[in-house]
Amino acid sequence: QPVRRILGDWNFRLGEEDAGLRVSKGLTETRVQTVPLDRLQGVAAVWPLLWRGKRWLRLTLDVAGYGGPDQNNAQQTDRLLPVGDPETAQRIVGEVLDHVDLYALPLTSPPSRARWVHPFAQPVLGAGLAREVFATRDGLLTRRVVLVPYARIQSVRVVQGPLQRRLRLATVYADTAGQLTPAAADRDVDEAWALAAELATRARAARGAAVV
C-alpha cells in the first residue's frame, strides 16, 4: 500500500479551472481529475506522528456525489495535498475555503473532567466556530483537524453515552452529505446544546445566503 500510494501521488499537481480544481498525478499511470468545488463538503488536515518534526501534513477533500474512474460509490474523499509544508497547506485551504486560516482557528478543549472518558486525548480534543467553518480537532498520535462550511451542514446531533451522562458531558455532531462528520467531543452538556443551536442557526443562514 505505501508503494502504491507513492506511485499514485507521484508528480502531484493541483490547479484551478472554471469547474473546480484540476488534479494530475501518477508515475506509471497519469490520472487527471476535475474536482467540483460547488459540491465541497469539507476539508481535513492530518499530521501523522512521524511527520510532526518536519511540520509536514496532508490535506484531503470531501466531495459529495463525486467519484473517480475507479469509484463505484457516490462519495469520495480525495487528496488535496499528499504531503506539504504549513505555508503550502495554508495557501490551499485559504483558496478552497474562502480565506480560512488553518493555523488561527478558535479551537477550545473540553472540560478537564473529560479525562475520565479520554484519559490521554482530552488536551488534544478541540472544537470551535470560525467565521466560515465549523472546526474540530482530534487524534492523539495522528492529529486531525476537520473543517466544514456551515452551508454544508445538513443536521446537528447531540449524543450522550452512559459515562458522559454521569459527567454531564455530550458530543455534538454536524452531519454533511459527505463522509466527513466533525464532532465536538465531550463538551459540557450546556455548552453542547448551545453549540448545537448556534450551528443550526449558522447553517440555515449560510444556506440562505448561498441561495440568494
C-alpha positions as CSV (number, residue, x, y, z in Angstrom):
1,Q,0.0,0.0,0.0
2,P,2.8,2.6,0.8
3,V,4.4,1.9,-2.6
4,R,1.1,2.2,-4.5
5,R,0.4,5.5,-2.7
6,I,3.8,6.9,-3.7
7,L,3.4,5.8,-7.3
8,G,-0.1,7.1,-7.4
9,D,0.8,10.5,-5.9
10,W,4.0,11.0,-7.9
11,N,4.3,14.4,-9.6
12,F,1.1,15.6,-7.9
13,R,-0.2,18.8,-9.5
14,L,-3.1,21.0,-8.3
15,G,-4.6,23.8,-10.4
16,E,-7.7,25.8,-10.8
17,E,-10.4,25.5,-13.5
18,D,-13.7,27.2,-14.0
19,A,-15.4,23.9,-13.0
20,G,-13.3,23.4,-9.9
21,L,-9.9,22.0,-9.1
22,R,-7.7,20.1,-11.6
23,V,-5.7,17.3,-10.0
24,S,-3.0,15.5,-12.0
25,K,-0.8,12.7,-10.5
26,G,0.8,9.4,-11.1
27,L,4.2,7.9,-12.2
28,T,3.4,4.7,-14.1
29,E,-0.1,5.9,-15.0
30,T,-1.0,9.6,-15.1
31,R,-4.6,10.5,-13.9
32,V,-6.3,13.8,-14.3
33,Q,-9.4,14.7,-12.4
34,T,-11.6,17.7,-12.0
35,V,-13.0,18.1,-8.5
36,P,-16.2,20.3,-8.4
37,L,-15.9,22.7,-5.5
38,D,-19.6,23.5,-5.6
39,R,-20.1,20.1,-4.0
40,L,-17.3,20.5,-1.4
41,Q,-18.4,19.2,2.0
42,G,-15.3,19.7,4.0
43,V,-11.5,19.6,4.3
44,A,-9.4,17.5,6.7
45,A,-5.8,18.4,7.6
46,V,-3.8,15.4,9.0
47,W,-0.4,15.5,10.8
48,P,0.9,11.9,11.2
49,L,3.2,11.3,14.2
50,L,6.4,10.8,12.2
51,W,5.8,14.0,10.1
52,R,5.4,16.4,13.0
53,G,9.1,17.0,13.4
54,K,9.2,18.4,9.9
55,R,5.8,20.1,10.3
56,W,4.5,18.2,7.3
57,L,0.8,17.5,6.8
58,R,-1.6,16.2,4.2
59,L,-5.0,17.6,3.1
60,T,-8.0,15.6,2.0
61,L,-11.1,17.0,0.3
62,D,-14.6,15.6,0.8
63,V,-16.9,16.0,-2.2
64,A,-20.4,14.6,-2.2
65,G,-21.9,13.0,-5.3
66,Y,-18.5,12.7,-6.9
67,G,-16.4,9.6,-7.7
68,G,-13.3,9.0,-9.6
69,P,-13.0,6.5,-12.5
70,D,-12.3,3.6,-10.1
71,Q,-15.0,4.5,-7.6
72,N,-18.5,2.8,-7.6
73,N,-19.7,4.8,-4.6
74,A,-21.2,8.3,-4.9
75,Q,-18.9,9.8,-2.3
76,Q,-15.2,10.1,-2.2
77,T,-12.6,11.7,0.0
78,D,-9.8,12.7,-2.4
79,R,-6.3,14.1,-1.8
80,L,-5.9,17.8,-1.9
81,L,-2.3,17.7,-0.8
82,P,-0.5,14.3,-0.3
83,V,2.3,16.0,1.7
84,G,3.3,19.6,2.2
85,D,4.6,22.3,4.5
86,P,2.4,24.7,6.5
87,E,2.8,27.5,4.0
88,T,1.6,25.4,1.1
89,A,-1.3,23.9,3.1
90,Q,-2.4,27.3,4.3
91,R,-2.4,28.7,0.8
92,I,-4.6,25.8,-0.5
93,V,-7.0,25.9,2.4
94,G,-7.4,29.6,2.0
95,E,-8.3,29.2,-1.7
96,V,-10.7,26.3,-1.2
97,L,-12.5,27.6,2.0
98,D,-12.7,31.4,1.4
99,H,-9.6,32.6,3.3
100,V,-10.0,30.3,6.3
101,D,-6.7,30.4,8.3
102,L,-5.8,26.8,9.2
103,Y,-3.4,28.0,11.9
104,A,-5.7,30.5,13.6
105,L,-8.8,28.5,14.3
106,P,-10.7,29.3,17.6
107,L,-10.4,25.8,19.0
108,T,-11.1,25.2,22.6
109,S,-10.6,22.0,24.6
110,P,-13.4,20.1,26.5
111,P,-13.5,20.4,30.3
112,S,-10.9,18.6,32.4
113,R,-13.4,16.0,33.7
114,A,-13.5,14.7,30.1
115,R,-10.2,12.9,31.0
116,W,-12.4,10.2,32.5
117,V,-13.7,9.5,29.0
118,H,-10.4,10.2,27.1
119,P,-7.6,10.0,29.7
120,F,-4.8,10.9,27.2
121,A,-6.6,12.6,24.4
122,Q,-8.5,15.2,26.3
123,P,-6.0,18.0,25.9
124,V,-5.9,17.3,22.1
125,L,-9.6,17.4,21.5
126,G,-10.9,20.7,20.3
127,A,-13.8,22.5,18.6
128,G,-14.6,26.0,17.5
129,L,-16.8,28.2,15.3
130,A,-14.7,30.2,12.8
131,R,-16.3,32.8,10.5
132,E,-17.0,30.4,7.6
133,V,-16.5,26.9,9.0
134,F,-17.1,24.6,12.0
135,A,-13.7,23.2,13.0
136,T,-12.8,20.2,15.2
137,R,-9.6,18.6,16.3
138,D,-8.8,15.0,17.4
139,G,-6.2,12.3,17.3
140,L,-3.5,11.6,19.9
141,L,-0.9,10.1,17.6
142,T,-2.2,11.2,14.2
143,R,-3.5,14.7,14.7
144,R,-6.5,15.7,12.5
145,V,-8.4,19.0,12.0
146,V,-11.7,18.9,10.2
147,L,-13.2,22.0,8.5
148,V,-16.8,22.0,7.3
149,P,-18.5,25.1,5.8
150,Y,-21.7,26.0,7.6
151,A,-23.7,25.9,4.4
152,R,-22.8,22.1,4.1
153,I,-24.2,21.1,7.5
154,Q,-27.4,19.2,7.0
155,S,-28.2,18.2,10.5
156,V,-26.8,18.6,14.0
157,R,-26.9,15.9,16.8
158,V,-26.2,16.0,20.5
159,V,-25.2,12.5,21.8
160,Q,-24.6,11.3,25.3
161,G,-23.2,7.9,26.4
162,P,-23.7,6.4,29.9
163,L,-20.4,7.8,31.2
164,Q,-21.0,11.1,29.6
165,R,-24.4,11.5,31.3
166,R,-22.7,10.9,34.7
167,L,-20.1,13.5,33.9
168,R,-22.6,16.0,32.3
169,L,-20.8,15.8,29.0
170,A,-22.1,15.4,25.5
171,T,-20.7,15.2,21.9
172,V,-22.0,17.4,19.1
173,Y,-22.0,16.0,15.6
174,A,-22.5,18.1,12.4
175,D,-23.7,15.8,9.6
176,T,-23.0,16.6,5.9
177,A,-23.7,14.9,2.6
178,G,-20.1,13.6,2.5
179,Q,-18.0,11.3,4.6
180,L,-16.6,13.9,7.0
181,T,-18.6,14.3,10.2
182,P,-16.9,16.8,12.6
183,A,-17.5,16.0,16.2
184,A,-17.1,18.3,19.2
185,A,-16.3,15.6,21.7
186,D,-17.1,15.6,25.4
187,R,-18.2,19.2,25.8
188,D,-20.0,20.4,28.9
189,V,-23.7,19.4,28.3
190,D,-24.9,23.0,28.5
191,E,-22.2,24.1,26.1
192,A,-23.0,21.2,23.8
193,W,-26.7,22.3,23.5
194,A,-25.7,25.9,22.9
195,L,-23.1,24.9,20.3
196,A,-25.7,22.7,18.5
197,A,-28.2,25.6,18.5
198,E,-25.6,28.0,17.1
199,L,-24.5,25.5,14.4
200,A,-28.1,25.1,13.3
201,T,-28.6,28.9,13.1
202,R,-25.4,29.4,11.2
203,A,-26.2,26.6,8.8
204,R,-29.6,28.0,8.0
205,A,-28.2,31.5,7.5
206,A,-25.3,30.2,5.3
207,R,-27.7,28.1,3.1
208,G,-30.0,31.1,2.7
209,A,-27.1,33.3,1.7
210,A,-25.9,30.7,-0.8
211,V,-29.4,30.6,-2.4
212,V,-29.6,34.4,-2.7
